[in-house]
Amino acid sequence: MGRILTVEEVFDIASFGGLVVAPGPSIADGPARSEGRVSLRRPDGSTIVGSLKMQQIFQPPPPKERRWACILAGVEKADVPIGTEIWDEADDA
């Protein structure tokens, strides 16, 4: 799958069970990926592994461009600086 997204914002929302990273991929670009392991390639060149789940969130009024909500588990907010790239781990092999 390749690069899923580049983190521009990180929110620690306990009710989601992890960190919400934004912007998520556009829903128009295709279906959500199932939950799975991802590599986080941080701006300092280091890489760590987490788990990413994508889901649709309904909000009124609907945004002009609908995007998948991306919930990242297994890492702390401090582990995901702005500019981190999230990659499908299968592509790292």
Long-range contacts (C-beta under 8 A, 24 or more apart in sequence): 1-33, 1-88, 1-90, 1-91, 2-87, 2-88, 2-91, 3-85, 3-86, 3-87, 4-33, 4-38, 4-52, 4-70, 4-86, 4-87, 4-88, 5-70, 5-85, 5-86, 6-83, 6-84, 6-85, 6-86, 7-80, 7-81, 7-82, 7-83, 7-84, 7-85, 7-86, 8-82, 9-82, 10-77, 10-80, 10-82, 12-77, 16-69, 16-71, 17-71, 17-73, 18-51, 18-53, 18-71, 18-72, 18-73, 18-74, 19-71, 19-72, 19-73, 19-75, 19-77, 19-80, 20-69, 20-70, 20-71, 20-72, 21-70, 21-72, 21-80, 21-86, 22-67, 22-70, 23-67, 24-54, 24-67, 24-68, 24-69, 24-70, 25-54, 25-67, 25-68, 25-70, 26-65, 26-66, 26-67, 26-68, 27-56, 27-66, 27-67, 27-68, 28-65, 28-66, 32-56, 32-68, 33-88, 36-88, 36-89, 37-89, 38-72, 38-86, 38-87, 38-88, 38-89, 39-86, 39-87, 39-88, 39-89, 39-92, 40-72, 40-75, 40-79, 40-80, 40-84, 40-85, 40-86, 40-87, 41-84, 41-85, 41-86, 41-87, 42-79, 42-80, 42-81, 42-83, 42-84, 43-81, 43-82, 43-83, 43-84, 44-81, 47-92, 48-75, 48-79, 49-74, 49-89, 50-74, 50-75, 50-79, 52-86
